[in-house]
Amino acid sequence: MTSLLLTPIALVRRHLLGPLRSDRSPLEGRRVVITGASSGIGEASAYAVARRGARVELVARRDEELQRVVAAIRADGGQASAHAVDLTDAGAVEGLVEELLAEGPVDYLVNNAGRSIRRSLELSADRMHDFERTMAINYFAPVRLTMGLLPAMREQRFGHVVNVVTWGVQMKAPKFAAYIASKAALDTFARIAGREAWEDNVTFTNIRFGLVRTPMVAPTEAYAKAPAETPEQAAAKVVRALEDRPLTINTVAGSLGEVFNLVAPRLSDRLFAAFDKRFPDSAAARR
Ligand SMILES: NC(=O)c1ccc[n+]([C@@H]2O[C@H](COP(=O)([O-])OP(=O)(O)OC[C@H]3O[C@@H](n4cnc5c(N)ncnc54)[C@H](OP(=O)(O)O)[C@@H]3O)[C@@H](O)[C@H]2O)c1
């Protein structure tokens, strides 16, 4: 009962006053798994988290890229190791979980690996695989990895999982049905998992990023001149999610989009339909 009361009090205090700050990061000496650490947001997050004194376990498919990141972290005095795994391969994820747990429980997991597809439904009629492959990497992969690591987190009564999702889950932007639906599934999974694991001090953050300038967005011409965060700015948000453990990290535009969708859904549809027309499919999407 006391712990039931103390947790909301601590949360209210934290919400009103902000987290207690000290020179030491809560990540110091902890084990942090980051997926998709071979490029973009995941790579920048790996450097940032290692600089906070954590031991970073990097996961992605391209071993040579992971080795490059590990070497850079070690050269900077940090601790890191690489796990070359295709996260859409269920057996490989089970092997990864075993390998990670053989060295003890993981304290933090960043589910960042993912893929985006921007393609209108009109061009998707014969492309069920777009829906399947986005679900495979953006939903089933992080759920499988989380489910593998969660029991040990609950047992040690500490753990935090950060999911890298998108402001699209709030906006519901046209041409992103496959991608955003898979991220929305993960966003919802985390909210429910957070409720079930609450008593065991295992928490979840969904970061709903706006545009970040990474290799993922390069093929989309419409984004070439759009304002975007750098991977380093995105990594700072990942560090904040790990250290402060908020429920969500949103952008102002994403939050406004969410409210707009709630209070004026039809007007919102109309505006997004106009937006859809204004920005056609890219050359890459037409291939
Ligand atoms: N960039 C944006 O504007 C933006 C906005 C909102 C959310 N996000 C999300 O941010 C996350 C990171 O994306 P990014 O922008 O940094 O793009 P990125 O540079 O393309 O990074 C994607 C990462 O995912 C890994 N990955 C992809 N498929 C994988 C698989 N089957 N198994 C293991 N790893 C896999 C890639 O590594 P390998 O190729 O080596 O496997 C790579 O490290 C994604 O979840 C994305 O949806 C991005």
The ligand as an SDF file (V2000), in Angstrom:
LIG
                    3D

 48 52  0  0  0  0  0  0  0  0999 V2000
   14.4770    9.7770  -39.0960 N   0  0  0  0  0  0  0  0  0  0  0  0
   13.2510   10.1930  -38.7550 C   0  0  0  0  0  0  0  0  0  0  0  0
   12.7660   11.2500  -39.2160 O   0  0  0  0  0  0  0  0  0  0  0  0
   12.4490    9.4020  -37.7650 C   0  0  0  0  0  0  0  0  0  0  0  0
   11.2940    9.9840  -37.2360 C   0  0  0  0  0  0  0  0  0  0  0  0
   10.5340    9.2720  -36.3140 C   0  0  0  0  0  0  0  0  0  0  0  0
   10.9510    8.0060  -35.9290 C   0  0  0  0  0  0  0  0  0  0  0  0
   12.0640    7.4610  -36.4750 N   0  0  0  0  0  0  0  0  0  0  0  0
   12.4500    6.1180  -36.0450 C   0  0  0  0  0  0  0  0  0  0  0  0
   13.7720    6.1730  -35.5640 O   0  0  0  0  0  0  0  0  0  0  0  0
   14.3430    4.8690  -35.6210 C   0  0  0  0  0  0  0  0  0  0  0  0
   15.7600    4.9780  -36.1540 C   0  0  0  0  0  0  0  0  0  0  0  0
   15.7100    5.4080  -37.4890 O   0  0  0  0  0  0  0  0  0  0  0  0
   16.7940    6.3800  -38.1510 P   0  0  0  0  0  0  0  0  0  0  0  0
   16.0700    7.5500  -38.6440 O   0  0  0  0  0  0  0  0  0  0  0  0
   17.9580    6.5500  -37.2520 O   0  0  0  0  0  0  0  0  0  0  0  0
   17.1630    5.5230  -39.4590 O   0  0  0  0  0  0  0  0  0  0  0  0
   18.4410    4.6780  -39.8890 P   0  0  0  0  0  0  0  0  0  0  0  0
   19.6600    5.5120  -39.8280 O   0  0  0  0  0  0  0  0  0  0  0  0
   18.0610    4.0670  -41.1930 O   0  0  0  0  0  0  0  0  0  0  0  0
   18.5440    3.5440  -38.7730 O   0  0  0  0  0  0  0  0  0  0  0  0
   17.7490    2.3930  -38.7690 C   0  0  0  0  0  0  0  0  0  0  0  0
   18.4600    1.3710  -37.8960 C   0  0  0  0  0  0  0  0  0  0  0  0
   17.6370    0.1960  -37.7770 O   0  0  0  0  0  0  0  0  0  0  0  0
   18.4420   -0.9380  -38.0280 C   0  0  0  0  0  0  0  0  0  0  0  0
   17.6370   -2.0290  -38.5580 N   0  0  0  0  0  0  0  0  0  0  0  0
   16.7670   -1.9640  -39.5890 C   0  0  0  0  0  0  0  0  0  0  0  0
   16.2400   -3.1810  -39.8360 N   0  0  0  0  0  0  0  0  0  0  0  0
   16.7860   -4.0140  -38.9180 C   0  0  0  0  0  0  0  0  0  0  0  0
   16.6550   -5.4060  -38.6680 C   0  0  0  0  0  0  0  0  0  0  0  0
   15.8560   -6.1860  -39.4130 N   0  0  0  0  0  0  0  0  0  0  0  0
   17.3550   -5.9550  -37.6480 N   0  0  0  0  0  0  0  0  0  0  0  0
   18.1800   -5.1860  -36.9000 C   0  0  0  0  0  0  0  0  0  0  0  0
   18.3470   -3.8510  -37.0910 N   0  0  0  0  0  0  0  0  0  0  0  0
   17.6660   -3.2900  -38.0950 C   0  0  0  0  0  0  0  0  0  0  0  0
   19.4850   -0.4640  -39.0380 C   0  0  0  0  0  0  0  0  0  0  0  0
   20.6600   -1.2550  -38.9750 O   0  0  0  0  0  0  0  0  0  0  0  0
   21.1200   -2.3510  -40.0300 P   0  0  0  0  0  0  0  0  0  0  0  0
   20.7620   -1.8640  -41.3930 O   0  0  0  0  0  0  0  0  0  0  0  0
   22.5970   -2.4430  -39.7890 O   0  0  0  0  0  0  0  0  0  0  0  0
   20.4120   -3.5920  -39.6110 O   0  0  0  0  0  0  0  0  0  0  0  0
   19.7830    0.9260  -38.4950 C   0  0  0  0  0  0  0  0  0  0  0  0
   20.7650    0.8710  -37.4910 O   0  0  0  0  0  0  0  0  0  0  0  0
   13.3950    4.0320  -36.4790 C   0  0  0  0  0  0  0  0  0  0  0  0
   12.6120    3.1990  -35.6630 O   0  0  0  0  0  0  0  0  0  0  0  0
   12.5060    5.0740  -37.1410 C   0  0  0  0  0  0  0  0  0  0  0  0
   11.2390    4.5680  -37.4830 O   0  0  0  0  0  0  0  0  0  0  0  0
   12.8310    8.1290  -37.3850 C   0  0  0  0  0  0  0  0  0  0  0  0
  1  2  1  0
  2  3  2  0
  2  4  1  0
  4  5  1  0
  4 48  2  0
  5  6  2  0
  6  7  1  0
  7  8  2  0
  8  9  1  0
  8 48  1  0
  9 10  1  0
  9 46  1  0
 10 11  1  0
 11 12  1  0
 11 44  1  0
 12 13  1  0
 13 14  1  0
 14 15  2  0
 14 16  1  0
 14 17  1  0
 17 18  1  0
 18 19  2  0
 18 20  1  0
 18 21  1  0
 21 22  1  0
 22 23  1  0
 23 24  1  0
 23 42  1  0
 24 25  1  0
 25 26  1  0
 25 36  1  0
 26 27  1  0
 26 35  1  0
 27 28  2  0
 28 29  1  0
 29 30  1  0
 29 35  2  0
 30 31  1  0
 30 32  2  0
 32 33  1  0
 33 34  2  0
 34 35  1  0
 36 37  1  0
 36 42  1  0
 37 38  1  0
 38 39  2  0
 38 40  1  0
 38 41  1  0
 42 43  1  0
 44 45  1  0
 44 46  1  0
 46 47  1  0
M  CHG  2   8   1  16  -1
M  END
$$$$
